[in-house]
Amino acid sequence: MTVKIMIVDDHPVVRSGLEAMLSVEENLEVVATVEGGDAALAWCQQHRSRPDVVVADVHMPHGDGFAMLGAFKNAYPAVKVLLLAGMPLKDEESRAHEDGAAGYLPKSIDGRRLILAINRVAKGCAFLTDAFTQNTGVLSDKELTVLQYAAEGKTRDEIAIILNNSSETVKSHLRSIMHKLDTTNTTASVARAIALGLLRV
């Protein structure tokens, strides 16, 4: 059975990355990629065919994931909505469950696990949470602060002075960030954090 997927995210890099990853799977077909919940609903209104699974960002400027979820439950109840969060939060996870989402997962989820999750959702499995995935990509407040300063072009020593920490402490935070985001340097960490919606620049 071919699973038809719609990708909903306001970041073009995230949309294209997800589309490229999912399109190579024989049983998955990406039928649409749109930038927000409003566009997702408009697409469904203009097409007779419906996606089986909608993979959507939680936070978007043009119709966020929760608003979109409610609209889909009313208009297209057979469509499964899988929400992705750049920074998973327990209260959002609970809301996603209560509002009828098929799952709530971190954007940093491993590609193979996301594909498995989509297939399970398409078959009508129970609500999926980030407990189903590796708990990666969740940065602490201090790590986010360090990465924000790095994104602004500040050096490790400059960040240490601002935060009243040692340079080694900042270095330790950057190592932890790279481990959680699966990157090899600070520049790549900043780029991935922006793509995941962890940083706004």
C-alpha positions as CSV (number, residue, x, y, z in Angstrom):
1,M,0.0,0.0,0.0
2,T,1.3,3.4,-1.0
3,V,1.1,6.0,1.8
4,K,0.4,9.5,0.5
5,I,2.1,12.2,2.6
6,M,1.8,16.0,2.9
7,I,4.7,17.9,4.4
8,V,3.8,21.2,6.2
9,D,6.6,23.4,7.5
10,D,7.4,27.1,7.1
11,H,11.1,26.4,6.5
12,P,11.9,25.5,2.8
13,V,15.1,23.7,3.9
14,V,13.1,21.4,6.2
15,R,10.4,20.8,3.6
16,S,12.9,19.9,0.9
17,G,14.9,17.7,3.2
18,L,11.9,15.7,4.4
19,E,10.6,15.4,0.8
20,A,14.0,14.1,-0.4
21,M,14.2,11.6,2.4
22,L,10.7,10.3,2.2
23,S,10.4,10.2,-1.6
24,V,13.1,7.4,-1.9
25,E,10.9,5.0,0.0
26,E,9.0,2.7,-2.3
27,N,5.8,2.8,-0.3
28,L,5.8,6.5,0.5
29,E,4.6,9.2,-1.9
30,V,4.9,12.9,-1.1
31,V,1.8,14.5,-2.7
32,A,2.3,18.0,-1.5
33,T,4.7,20.3,0.5
34,V,3.2,23.5,1.8
35,E,4.4,26.3,4.2
36,G,1.6,26.4,6.8
37,G,-1.7,25.0,8.0
38,D,-3.8,27.4,6.0
39,A,-2.0,26.3,2.8
40,A,-2.5,22.6,3.8
41,L,-6.3,23.1,4.1
42,A,-6.4,25.0,0.9
43,W,-4.6,22.2,-1.0
44,C,-7.1,19.6,0.3
45,Q,-10.0,21.8,-0.8
46,Q,-8.5,22.1,-4.3
47,H,-7.8,18.3,-4.7
48,R,-10.1,15.3,-4.7
49,S,-7.2,13.1,-3.4
50,R,-6.4,13.4,0.3
51,P,-3.0,12.6,2.0
52,D,-3.0,9.6,4.3
53,V,-0.6,11.3,6.7
54,V,0.2,14.9,7.2
55,V,3.7,15.6,8.7
56,A,3.5,19.1,10.2
57,D,5.6,21.5,12.2
58,V,3.9,22.6,15.5
59,H,4.9,26.2,15.2
60,M,4.2,28.0,11.9
61,P,3.2,31.6,11.2
62,H,0.4,30.8,8.7
63,G,-1.8,28.3,10.5
64,D,0.2,26.5,13.3
65,G,0.1,22.7,13.8
66,F,-2.6,22.7,16.5
67,A,-5.0,25.0,14.5
68,M,-4.4,22.9,11.4
69,L,-5.0,19.7,13.5
70,G,-8.4,20.9,14.7
71,A,-9.4,21.9,11.2
72,F,-8.4,18.5,9.7
73,K,-10.2,16.6,12.4
74,N,-13.4,18.5,11.5
75,A,-13.1,18.5,7.7
76,Y,-10.9,15.4,7.0
77,P,-11.1,13.1,10.0
78,A,-9.6,10.2,8.1
79,V,-6.3,12.1,7.6
80,K,-3.7,11.3,10.2
81,V,-1.7,14.3,11.5
82,L,1.8,13.7,12.9
83,L,3.2,16.8,14.6
84,L,7.0,17.6,14.8
85,A,8.4,19.9,17.4
86,G,11.8,21.7,17.3
87,M,11.8,21.8,21.1
88,P,9.5,19.1,22.4
89,L,7.4,20.2,25.4
90,K,5.4,17.9,27.8
91,D,2.3,20.2,27.8
92,E,2.3,20.3,24.0
93,E,2.6,16.5,23.8
94,S,-0.4,16.2,26.1
95,R,-2.4,18.7,24.0
96,A,-1.5,16.9,20.8
97,H,-2.8,13.7,22.3
98,E,-6.0,15.3,23.6
99,D,-6.6,17.1,20.3
100,G,-6.4,13.9,18.3
101,A,-2.9,14.0,16.7
102,A,-1.5,10.7,15.5
103,G,1.8,11.5,17.2
104,Y,4.1,14.2,18.6
105,L,7.8,13.7,17.8
106,P,11.0,15.8,17.9
107,K,12.2,17.3,14.6
108,S,15.6,15.8,15.4
109,I,14.2,12.3,15.0
110,D,16.3,9.8,13.1
111,G,15.2,9.5,9.5
112,R,14.6,5.7,9.7
113,R,12.5,6.2,12.8
114,L,10.4,8.9,11.2
115,I,9.7,6.6,8.3
116,L,8.7,3.8,10.7
117,A,6.5,6.2,12.6
118,I,4.8,7.3,9.4
119,N,4.1,3.7,8.4
120,R,2.7,3.0,11.9
121,V,0.5,6.1,11.9
122,A,-0.8,5.1,8.4
123,K,-1.9,1.8,9.8
124,G,-3.8,3.4,12.6
125,C,-1.4,2.7,15.5
126,A,-1.8,4.3,18.9
127,F,-0.5,7.9,19.7
128,L,3.3,8.1,19.2
129,T,5.4,10.4,21.4
130,D,9.1,11.3,21.6
131,A,9.5,8.3,24.0
132,F,9.3,6.2,20.8
133,T,12.4,8.0,19.5
134,Q,15.8,8.8,20.6
135,N,15.8,11.8,23.0
136,T,18.1,13.9,21.0
137,G,18.1,17.5,19.9
138,V,16.6,18.8,23.1
139,L,18.9,21.6,24.2
140,S,19.0,23.1,27.7
141,D,18.4,26.8,28.2
142,K,22.1,27.4,28.7
143,E,23.0,25.5,25.5
144,L,20.4,27.5,23.6
145,T,21.9,30.7,25.0
146,V,25.4,29.7,24.0
147,L,24.2,28.7,20.5
148,Q,22.3,32.0,20.1
149,Y,25.5,34.0,20.8
150,A,27.4,31.8,18.5
151,A,24.8,32.5,15.8
152,E,25.4,36.2,16.3
153,G,29.1,35.6,15.5
154,K,30.5,35.8,18.9
155,T,33.6,33.7,19.7
156,R,33.9,31.2,22.5
157,D,35.9,33.6,24.6
158,E,33.4,36.4,24.1
159,I,30.5,34.1,25.0
160,A,32.4,33.0,28.2
161,I,32.8,36.7,29.2
162,I,29.1,37.5,28.6
163,L,27.9,34.5,30.6
164,N,30.6,34.8,33.3
165,N,31.8,31.3,32.5
166,S,35.2,29.9,31.6
167,S,36.1,29.3,28.0
168,E,36.3,25.6,28.8
169,T,32.7,25.6,30.1
170,V,31.5,27.2,26.9
171,K,33.5,24.6,24.9
172,S,31.8,21.9,26.9
173,H,28.4,23.3,26.1
174,L,29.3,23.5,22.4
175,R,30.4,19.8,22.4
176,S,27.1,18.8,24.1
177,I,25.2,20.8,21.4
178,M,27.1,19.1,18.6
179,H,26.4,15.7,20.1
180,K,22.6,16.4,20.5
181,L,22.2,17.9,17.0
182,D,24.5,15.3,15.4
183,T,26.9,18.0,13.9
184,T,30.6,18.4,13.8
185,N,31.2,22.1,14.3
186,T,29.5,25.2,15.6
187,T,28.5,26.6,12.2
188,A,26.7,23.3,11.4
189,S,25.0,23.4,14.8
190,V,23.7,26.9,14.2
191,A,22.3,25.9,10.8
192,R,20.7,22.8,12.1
193,A,19.2,24.6,15.1
194,I,17.6,27.2,12.7
195,A,16.3,24.4,10.5
196,L,14.8,22.7,13.5
197,G,13.2,25.9,14.7
198,L,15.3,26.1,17.9
199,L,16.8,29.4,16.9
200,R,15.4,32.4,15.1
201,V,17.8,34.7,13.4
